[in-house]
Amino acid sequence: MEMVKCFMIVLILGLCHVSMAAPLEEKKSHRKTYVVHMAKSEMPPSFQHHTHWYDSSLKSVSGSAAMLYTYDNVIHGFSTQLTDKEAEQLESQPGILAVLPEVRYELHTTRTPEFLGLSQAAALFPESESASEVVIGVLDTGVWPESKSFADTGLGPIPSSWKGACESGTNFTSANCNKKLIGAKYFAKGYEAALGAIDETKESRSPRDDDGHGTHTASTAAGSVVEGASLFGYAQGTARGMATRARVAVYKVCWMGGCFSSDILAAMEKAIDDNVNVLSMSLGGGMSDYYRDSVAIGSFAAMEKGILVSCSAGNAGPAPYSLSNLAPWITTVGAGTLDRDFPAFVSLGNGKNFSGVSLYRGSSLPGKMLPFVYAGNASNATNGNLCMMDTLIPEKVAGKIVLCDRGMNARVQKGAVVKAAGGIGMVLSNTAANGEELVADAHLLPATAVGQKSGDARRDYLFSNPNPTVTILFEGTKVGIEPSPVVAAFSSRGPNSITSEILKPDMIAPGVNILAGWSGAVGPTGLATDTRRVDFNIISGTSMSCPHVSGLAGLLKAAHPDWSPAAIRSALMTTAYTEYKNKQKMQDIATGKPSTPFDHGAGHVDPVSALNPGLVYDLTAEDYLGFLCALNYTEFQIRSLARRNFSCDASKRYRVTDLNYPSFAVNFDSIMGGSNVVKHTRTLTNVGSPGTYKVSVSPETPGVKISVEPQTLSFSQANEKKSYTVTFSGSSQPTGTNVFARLEWSDMKYTVGSPIAISWT
């Protein structure tokens, strides 16, 4: 039943923006919107893709109707606008299950909150005063205060606990703030010291966002509800942040030349003084020891003040050991996909069709097959295939669609290069580095991005045909994509390069093709040549997944004001999921195989379950200090993190494996041979109703015996604590061997899950 509800919501989302346009369409041609249910299994073998079959069926009754949306969930089919007679004709055709008139629905969200189940569970989360008391601080490129995502309609007075302010500067005054955007400051001293004075003709020496990134992350975390949001009609719906009633405080630390650690630390210092509840930081740099990492240092101070710090894991995947922001007091967030896509098919002159993605909206391509050329054959440069600036020969690309390879320069810039040389379209092909992962862009000319395999097929066609032709078919927004989520290929991966006994990332959240607010100072591509201006943009990265978790943490803080940052993170981790509703394992788009805890951490966030996790793994500042002692940090190194004198107790045995983390990373020495034994001790705190929990570990792990003692934990009252020990006994295995499992405590009401990653090094 739950799955059916989800599928119905997908349908509703696909239809609602159509319904708003229907009255105008009816006046023009007496057409109405219909939902066409297709029997997908009856697709004739002559069609390579079901959408082509849908399109052919539609064209058989109407030469002018177009598919508005395609669906591939519990219903297979599409929506379109037809006359009554055309609808009757279509319904009588083979393979058509039903042609149903559209029902008007109110679209409540764009895909992300819907995908996370927030719109279904609004009543579960506090939308009262407690929700509007939460302040989420965002360290980024600033804010575009005029964005509707920061409207303060319906919000009460600014929380009395708030100590911050709004700072004036270039194109920004305190009047730009309101009861939603309650704080805005900028930090540029470190930047200017390194690179000289800010050029105020190019960027604002103020909290104003001239880049777009900061506005996008802030509105993702806590943007207000905005109806009619889209990017050029793509992802049409009502945009909203994760915590719509939370307040936003912006700390601009990133400039055209980068984000400097001195500025970051100053901003974190101010945010702590201002009394933010959550800090969102979609930035990272290097993999320094914690006591040398400014973000880790500032985050330790924030943690001590009860502030949860959420950071992006990095975009260096799928390479192993590629994570940033590894400190255990930081919540480290990787990226997954939504169940939404923006298909743009490539149709070759030989009749073959390949799927791609695009956010292009502008002048259409001529309605015919067009000349096709490979960039490497239209350039005298050794890297001409990459469509770098000034590398294409205009005489060879004019009036043609150009195949460019991904790499080196920005994806959207390649299109600008093609356009400048006289090309009329672009097919952007992934290379081995990107595989089959597709990221949609708002290109400056008709263009689509395709995977490596289909890119190779198109290249073969180009080289074998003396007069190759191609066209691109844009199909708008498609929802109900399966499987979803999958781990994004760019999302950085474990193992943890600093402390291998701490499993990172902690979790994944939506980070691919995310719609959120944007700056009015820059076009959606960010290119200087892009003169378009938009209120919302669709972009991808762990920069987008991080503020999702920041906003969800704000929701949990509002619901449970007494929870520590560790308890909030624990709730998000132990309720995260690693399987789809059909019980299949979550996939990694980089490999096409099931993802592992090194890819997804504890799994994909499930905020509704996190609201009531049953048990949590809590941690205090003292616990983290013990962790530093276990790392054999010197007093000086500990002081640089904790800002106070602290001496490790010489009589006490400190172990990293005793840090009360909600996950397990186990390392065996493959050189030792024989048996390795590692023990991890954990303590659970009851935040639910009384109950008796039993432990289970699955699946069986080759080469490792896992035992838990005790196997039952009984809780009779709130905040009661119980400890257990997990013993991992491993036999000798080759270096580089990894096995994975999952430990769960369950009382039949709550399930408290933890990932296990075991490695031989």
C-alpha positions, -999 to 999 in steps of 0.1 A, spaced: 0 0 0 29 24 8 44 18 -26 11 25 -43 8 58 -24 43 67 -36 35 59 -72 3 79 -70 22 109 -57 46 106 -87 17 107 -110 2 137 -92 35 156 -95 37 149 -132 2 162 -138 -3 193 -117 17 218 -136 -1 206 -168 -34 213 -152 -26 250 -147 -20 254 -184 -50 233 -195 -76 262 -195 -56 282 -220 -51 251 -242 -88 243 -242 -96 278 -254 -72 274 -283 -81 239 -296 -107 224 -273 -81 200 -260 -79 185 -226 -51 168 -207 -52 130 -205 -32 104 -187 -25 74 -210 -18 41 -193 3 18 -215 9 -20 -213 47 -17 -213 51 -55 -217 33 -53 -251 58 -30 -266 65 -41 -302 101 -53 -307 107 -27 -334 110 0 -307 142 3 -288 128 24 -259 93 25 -245 92 63 -249 96 59 -286 66 35 -286 46 60 -266 55 88 -291 45 66 -320 12 57 -305 4 94 -298 14 105 -333 -10 78 -348 -40 98 -336 -26 134 -335 0 150 -356 4 180 -332 1 166 -297 32 161 -277 40 141 -246 40 164 -216 55 139 -192 64 102 -194 60 79 -164 76 46 -156 65 37 -122 33 18 -111 17 32 -142 35 31 -175 25 58 -198 24 95 -205 3 126 -203 -7 146 -233 -34 170 -245 -60 156 -269 -95 163 -282 -123 139 -270 -122 122 -304 -85 117 -304 -87 102 -269 -113 77 -280 -92 67 -310 -61 63 -288 -79 42 -262 -90 17 -289 -54 10 -300 -34 -22 -290 -13 -18 -259 -34 11 -245 -48 2 -211 -67 34 -204 -69 71 -214 -81 90 -184 -90 127 -181 -66 146 -159 -76 153 -123 -64 187 -110 -41 184 -80 -22 211 -61 15 205 -65 30 208 -30 67 204 -38 94 199 -62 108 164 -61 133 164 -32 109 168 -2 84 145 -19 112 119 -25 122 121 11 86 117 23 84 151 39 52 163 22 34 131 33 45 136 69 42 173 75 20 167 105 48 147 122 72 176 121 67 206 143 56 236 122 49 256 154 71 280 173 98 254 179 104 250 141 108 287 136 132 289 166 159 269 147 186 289 130 206 273 102 239 290 94 254 286 59 290 292 50 292 297 13 292 324 -14 266 346 2 229 351 -6 206 368 -31 182 383 -6 155 391 -32 150 354 -39 115 344 -30 130 314 -11 138 340 16 104 355 19 93 358 56 55 354 51 39 338 81 70 339 103 68 354 138 94 375 156 131 367 153 141 342 180 151 359 212 182 336 213 196 351 181 226 373 186 236 380 150 230 408 126 231 418 89 261 436 76 261 463 49 284 464 19 284 465 -18 248 463 -31 237 451 3 222 467 34 207 455 66 173 463 50 179 432 28 173 410 58 140 400 72 124 375 96 136 346 74 170 358 65 180 370 99 218 372 96 242 380 68 279 387 71 310 385 49 346 375 56 373 386 32 403 396 51 421 363 45 411 364 9 423 399 4 455 393 22 463 365 -2 451 379 -35 447 416 -29 416 438 -27 383 425 -40 374 440 -74 340 454 -66 332 457 -103 332 419 -105 320 408 -71 302 424 -42 323 431 -11 292 422 10 271 392 18 255 394 -16 259 363 -37 273 369 -72 280 332 -78 247 314 -71 261 285 -51 254 301 -17 218 310 -26 212 275 -38 226 258 -7 208 281 17 174 277 0 179 240 -1 184 238 36 157 262 47 141 280 18 105 292 21 77 277 0 77 291 -35 49 281 -59 56 279 -97 93 273 -94 112 258 -123 143 262 -145 130 271 -179 99 249 -172 120 220 -161 112 205 -126 81 226 -125 65 227 -90 66 243 -56 101 247 -43 108 244 -6 137 239 16 140 210 40 131 231 70 108 258 56 101 276 89 137 276 101 156 309 100 187 314 78 220 331 86 245 335 58 283 338 62 300 346 30 335 330 30 339 320 -6 350 344 -34 361 342 -70 395 331 -58 384 305 -34 375 301 3 403 308 27 407 291 61 412 322 81 379 335 68 362 302 74 374 301 110 363 337 115 328 329 101 325 298 123 335 318 153 308 344 146 282 317 139 288 302 173 285 336 189 253 342 170 237 311 184 230 291 152 217 256 158 231 240 126 261 249 104 260 239 67 293 239 49 294 227 13 332 232 10 363 211 16 400 211 10 426 184 14 428 157 40 449 171 68 451 157 103 422 171 124 444 195 144 456 210 111 422 213 94 404 246 99 370 231 93 376 203 118 389 227 143 360 251 140 336 222 139 349 209 172 341 242 189 306 242 173 300 207 185 308 217 220 282 244 218 256 219 207 257 229 170 255 201 144 280 207 115 271 192 82 297 191 54 299 178 19 319 147 13 335 160 -19 331 155 -56 362 134 -62 345 100 -66 344 73 -76 380 70 -66 386 53 -31 400 74 -3 387 106 -19 367 120 10 369 154 26 357 165 60 365 133 79 365 144 115 340 122 135 324 153 150 314 164 115 284 149 97 299 140 63 273 138 34 277 120 0 253 124 -29 226 103 -45 200 108 -72 163 116 -72 136 98 -91 135 126 -116 153 130 -149 154 154 -179 157 131 -210 170 144 -243 175 116 -268 201 114 -296 187 101 -328 213 90 -354 209 89 -392 213 51 -390 180 48 -370 197 42 -337 186 62 -306 204 68 -274 193 84 -241 209 115 -227 199 144 -204 196 182 -208 181 213 -194 183 233 -226 154 256 -234 156 279 -264 153 279 -301 145 245 -314 167 226 -338 153 223 -374 129 195 -377 152 173 -397 184 153 -395 214 175 -393 251 171 -402 272 155 -374 309 160 -368 334 148 -341 352 177 -325 385 159 -328 381 159 -366 372 196 -366 403 209 -349 440 213 -353 446 210 -316 458 178 -300 430 180 -275 404 192 -300 380 165 -290 375 183 -257 361 215 -273 384 238 -254 383 276 -261 394 285 -296 402 249 -307 374 243 -332 377 253 -369 345 272 -378 344 260 -414 342 224 -402 315 229 -375 292 256 -390 256 245 -392 265 211 -376 259 193 -344 293 186 -327 303 156 -306 325 168 -278 343 146 -251 339 155 -214 369 166 -195 392 195 -186 369 225 -191 333 230 -179 306 210 -196 286 241 -204 317 259 -217 321 233 -244 287 242 -257 297 279 -257 328 270 -277 307 250 -303 282 279 -306 310 305 -310 324 284 -339 291 283 -356 278 249 -345 241 246 -339 241 218 -313 263 195 -292 263 160 -280 286 158 -249 300 123 -244 313 109 -211 347 93 -210 359 64 -189 364 88 -160 326 95 -158 312 63 -172 274 63 -175 266 91 -150 246 118 -166 244 153 -152 219 178 -168 230 213 -177 212 245 -189 233 246 -221 235 277 -243 227 258 -274 207 226 -281 228 200 -264 226 167 -245 249 147 -223 253 109 -230 271 81 -213 305 66 -223 291 35 -240 266 53 -262 292 80 -269 315 53 -282 287 40 -304 281 75 -318 318 80 -324 319 47 -344 290 59 -365 307 92 -372 339 74 -383 322 48 -405 296 70 -423 307 95 -449 277 117 -443 267 112 -407 235 130 -394 219 134 -360 192 153 -341 183 157 -304 148 151 -290 141 170 -258 114 154 -236 112 177 -206 108 164 -171 103 127 -162 96 114 -128 93 79 -113 128 69 -125 139 35 -112 161 26 -95 164 56 -73 183 67 -54 216 55 -68 250 67 -55 263 95 -77 296 86 -94 311 120 -85 303 115 -48 336 110 -29 342 75 -14 359 59 16 378 44 32 387 71 57 422 83 48 429 98 82 413 74 107 405 41 90 385 29 121 359 56 115 336 48 86 329 78 63 308 91 46 281 91 72 252 90 48 240 102 14 212 126 4 199 140 -28 226 158 -47 220 153 -85 200 178 -106 186 197 -75 163 227 -81 168 256 -57 172 294 -55 198 313 -76 215 346 -78 202 373 -101 238 383 -109 248 353 -130 232 330 -156 224 293 -148 257 281 -164 279 306 -145 296 316 -177 303 353 -184 287 349 -218 255 336 -204 232 366 -202 201 346 -191 188 353 -156 168 328 -136 152 327 -101 159 289 -97 187 267 -110 193 230 -112 228 219 -103 245 188 -89 272 179 -63 277 169 -27 274 207 -22 237 201 -28 234 169 -6 250 186 24 223 213 29 196 186 26 210 171 57 215 205 73 178 212 69 168 178 81 190 183 112 171 215 118 138 197 117 151 171 142 164 198 164 130 215 164 113 182 173 140 173 199 156 204 213 175 185 239 192 162 214 230 166 209 245 169 174 257 133 178 222 121 187 207 139 156 233 124 134 228 90 149 190 92 143 197 101 106 222 73 102 205 44 120 172 49 102 189 54 67 181 28 41 203 7 18 176 -13 0 148 -3 -24 112 -12 -17 116 -43 -37 144 -54 -14 171 -50 -40 204 -34 -28 210 3 -35 230 8 -67 262 26 -74 260 43 -108 298 42 -112 299 4 -112 263 -6 -120 265 -29 -89 253 -26 -53 269 2 -35 288 -4 -2 292 15 30 324 31 16 300 47 -10 268 54 9 279 52 46 249 42 67 226 47 36 202 72 22 185 95 47 149 88 57 138 119 77 104 105 87 120 75 104 147 96 119 122 116 138 116 86 161 147 63 159 141 44 192 177 44 203 207 67 196 245 65 198 253 97 217 287 114 221 301 142 242 331 165 238 348 143 264 343 113 242 360 130 213 389 140 235 393 104 245 393 96 208 421 121 203 440 104 231 435 71 213 451 86 182 482 94 204 477 132 199 501 153 220 488 178 245 497 205 220 477 189 192 447 183 215 448 219 227 449 232 191 415 214 186 399 218 220 412 253 230 420 242 265 445 221 284 437 185 285 460 156 295 453 120 285 450 98 316 482 76 315 464 49 335 436 46 311 436 26 279 421 46 250 409 28 219 396 44 187 372 14 185 355 26 217 343 58 201 305 56 203 300 59 165 268 46 148 289 26 123 318 1 124 350 1 103 373 -28 111 408 -32 99 428 -64 99 465 -67 92 468 -91 62 506 -95 68 502 -109 103 485 -141 91 465 -163 114 437 -148 133 430 -111 140 406 -101 167 392 -66 170 366 -54 196 343 -24 193 322 -12 223 291 9 219 264 24 242 228 30 231 205 56 247 168 50 247 148 79 232 117 59 224 93 38 244 104 10 267 114 -22 249 136 -52 246 159 -52 216 175 -82 199 206 -80 177 211 -94 143 241 -93 119 237 -100 82 248 -112 58 274 -138 68 309 -124 62 335 -147 46 367 -147 65 352 -130 96 332 -142 126 311 -114 142 297 -119 177 278 -95 198 275 -96 236 250 -93 251 225 -102 223 196 -86 241 192 -51 255 162 -41 276 152 -5 282 125 5 307 127 43 307 137 73 287 174 82 284 184 48 299 218 36 285 230 1 278 263 -10 263 274 -39 242 306 -52 226 311 -65 190 340 -90 185 353 -94 150 375 -125 145 391 -125 111 412 -151 93 440 -143 69 429 -127 36 447 -110 7 455 -73 11 427 -51 -3 399 -75 6 368 -58 18 336 -74 31 304 -56 43 276 -64 67 249 -47 88 242 -48 125 206 -42 136 189 -39 170 152 -43 168 123 -45 193 98 -51 164 88 -14 166 121 3 160 150 -9 139 184 7 147 209 -2 119 246 2 116 269 -5 86 300 -26 90 330 -24 67 358 -49 72 392 -44 54 425 -63 52 453 -39 48 
